Amino acid sequence: ARLGLGHQGTQIVESLFRSSHAGWNFGVVVALVLSLAGTIAVARSVQRLYQKVFDHPDVRGWPNVLRCLVWALAVAVEVVVDALISRPLRDLPAGRVFLGLGNLVIVLALFWWGLHFLLRGEEPWRRLFPAALATGVFWVGLGAFASIYFSSTLVSDSKLYGAIGVVFTFITWFIAIGAVIILGAVAGHVWVIRRMPAASVEPDGTDSTNGDSSTGASDSIPPPSNRSVFAPGVTEAP
């Protein structure tokens, strides 16, 4: 029941990924390598997004590749945990409410940690919480929308186009998830910036209200109306 899929939609997805008991061959190995590279590329794209939103420099190298891989594995664990929690909760009288709250808590924890981890711990936890919370809220909202739209669309596309129709639905699904991640990070960071008190001191140490306070130039130069416009030694005629 991931992201609001109904029972029939869940069966279609499970049949799509059902194992055919194929043996190991060159094609399988290449597919696994490409899948691993694509997973790291997705994690890297999310990291670049966070770096741009929070104005952090880009970081490269094999240690950063390992960092992205760890984040991707954490997302995979979150998907499994969410599926295990969703199955018993959805059958309760108020199962959808508890399911939404459970998803919100899990996604909030994942993206709060993920933001801090992908930014190498260079951003305080408190400044990252609004972005994680916004992402969680948008994620739960996407799940509510998916329960109305994606599940029925998945069933319809499967009947009309077969497995390729399911793939097209998944592509739309992934685009929506990307939009959730982008909007959550941007909305949370904008909220933090607007809540910050207006700083009177610029980053270079100058006072934005009194000019260059480090040199005292604004205090030593009198107003234009009090300064003499004549050359030294020349006095104003009476």
MOPEBEL-V83783 format. One record per residue. RES is the residue in one letter. D_FIRST is the distance of its C-alpha to the first C-alpha in Angstrom with 2 decimals. Layout:
res->RES d_first->D_FIRST
res->RES d_first->D_FIRST
This chain:
res->A d_first->0.00
res->R d_first->3.78
res->L d_first->6.31
res->G d_first->5.51
res->L d_first->4.67
res->G d_first->6.13
res->H d_first->7.24
res->Q d_first->9.88
res->G d_first->8.34
res->T d_first->6.26
res->Q d_first->9.78
res->I d_first->11.55
res->V d_first->10.17
res->E d_first->10.93
res->S d_first->14.25
res->L d_first->15.05
res->F d_first->15.06
res->R d_first->16.60
res->S d_first->19.83
res->S d_first->23.06
res->H d_first->25.22
res->A d_first->27.28
res->G d_first->29.95
res->W d_first->30.72
res->N d_first->32.78
res->F d_first->33.74
res->G d_first->31.00
res->V d_first->28.26
res->V d_first->30.00
res->V d_first->30.34
res->A d_first->26.68
res->L d_first->25.76
res->V d_first->28.40
res->L d_first->27.26
res->S d_first->23.63
res->L d_first->25.00
res->A d_first->27.27
res->G d_first->24.62
res->T d_first->22.40
res->I d_first->25.50
res->A d_first->26.41
res->V d_first->23.16
res->A d_first->23.76
res->R d_first->27.36
res->S d_first->26.55
res->V d_first->24.62
res->Q d_first->27.64
res->R d_first->30.07
res->L d_first->28.30
res->Y d_first->28.60
res->Q d_first->32.18
res->K d_first->33.14
res->V d_first->31.60
res->F d_first->33.22
res->D d_first->36.35
res->H d_first->36.34
res->P d_first->38.18
res->D d_first->36.49
res->V d_first->36.44
res->R d_first->36.63
res->G d_first->37.45
res->W d_first->35.89
res->P d_first->35.09
res->N d_first->32.94
res->V d_first->31.20
res->L d_first->30.42
res->R d_first->29.13
res->C d_first->26.69
res->L d_first->25.56
res->V d_first->25.00
res->W d_first->22.88
res->A d_first->20.72
res->L d_first->20.38
res->A d_first->19.45
res->V d_first->16.59
res->A d_first->15.41
res->V d_first->15.80
res->E d_first->13.85
res->V d_first->10.77
res->V d_first->11.33
res->V d_first->12.14
res->D d_first->9.19
res->A d_first->6.92
res->L d_first->9.82
res->I d_first->10.09
res->S d_first->6.76
res->R d_first->7.34
res->P d_first->10.85
res->L d_first->10.60
res->R d_first->8.59
res->D d_first->11.45
res->L d_first->14.17
res->P d_first->16.47
res->A d_first->15.64
res->G d_first->12.11
res->R d_first->10.99
res->V d_first->14.11
res->F d_first->13.69
res->L d_first->10.13
res->G d_first->11.81
res->L d_first->14.80
res->G d_first->13.21
res->N d_first->11.53
res->L d_first->14.98
res->V d_first->16.90
res->I d_first->15.18
res->V d_first->15.37
res->L d_first->18.84
res->A d_first->20.05
res->L d_first->18.86
res->F d_first->20.52
res->W d_first->23.48
res->W d_first->24.25
res->G d_first->23.49
res->L d_first->25.92
res->H d_first->28.56
res->F d_first->28.12
res->L d_first->28.23
res->L d_first->31.19
res->R d_first->32.93
res->G d_first->33.30
res->E d_first->35.73
res->E d_first->34.03
res->P d_first->34.15
res->W d_first->31.01
res->R d_first->31.94
res->R d_first->32.13
res->L d_first->28.69
res->F d_first->26.90
res->P d_first->26.90
res->A d_first->25.32
res->A d_first->22.55
res->L d_first->22.05
res->A d_first->22.10
res->T d_first->19.53
res->G d_first->17.19
res->V d_first->17.92
res->F d_first->17.45
res->W d_first->14.10
res->V d_first->12.84
res->G d_first->14.70
res->L d_first->13.09
res->G d_first->9.60
res->A d_first->11.45
res->F d_first->13.15
res->A d_first->10.30
res->S d_first->9.02
res->I d_first->12.64
res->Y d_first->13.68
res->F d_first->11.48
res->S d_first->9.58
res->S d_first->13.09
res->T d_first->14.77
res->L d_first->12.85
res->V d_first->13.85
res->S d_first->17.28
res->D d_first->18.00
res->S d_first->17.14
res->K d_first->19.64
res->L d_first->22.19
res->Y d_first->22.29
res->G d_first->20.48
res->A d_first->18.97
res->I d_first->20.76
res->G d_first->19.11
res->V d_first->15.64
res->V d_first->17.36
res->F d_first->18.81
res->T d_first->15.57
res->F d_first->14.34
res->I d_first->17.73
res->T d_first->17.35
res->W d_first->14.03
res->F d_first->15.90
res->I d_first->18.82
res->A d_first->16.94
res->I d_first->15.74
res->G d_first->19.41
res->A d_first->20.63
res->V d_first->18.66
res->I d_first->20.25
res->I d_first->23.63
res->L d_first->23.72
res->G d_first->22.66
res->A d_first->25.42
res->V d_first->28.01
res->A d_first->27.43
res->G d_first->27.58
res->H d_first->30.67
res->V d_first->32.42
res->W d_first->31.94
res->V d_first->33.51
res->I d_first->36.39
res->R d_first->37.17
res->R d_first->37.15
res->M d_first->39.57
res->P d_first->43.22
res->A d_first->45.49
res->A d_first->47.25
res->S d_first->51.02
res->V d_first->51.52
res->E d_first->50.48
res->P d_first->48.97
res->D d_first->52.41
res->G d_first->54.09
res->T d_first->55.72
res->D d_first->55.68
res->S d_first->54.11
res->T d_first->56.29
res->N d_first->59.67
res->G d_first->59.76
res->D d_first->60.41
res->S d_first->60.74
res->S d_first->61.12
res->T d_first->64.41
res->G d_first->65.55
res->A d_first->66.50
res->S d_first->65.49
res->D d_first->67.77
res->S d_first->70.77
res->I d_first->71.05
res->P d_first->72.57
res->P d_first->71.47
res->P d_first->72.96
res->S d_first->75.33
res->N d_first->77.04
res->R d_first->77.58
res->S d_first->80.88
res->V d_first->80.78
res->F d_first->84.20
res->A d_first->84.95
res->P d_first->86.16
res->G d_first->89.82
res->V d_first->89.78
res->T d_first->89.90
res->E d_first->89.25
res->A d_first->92.38
res->P d_first->93.50
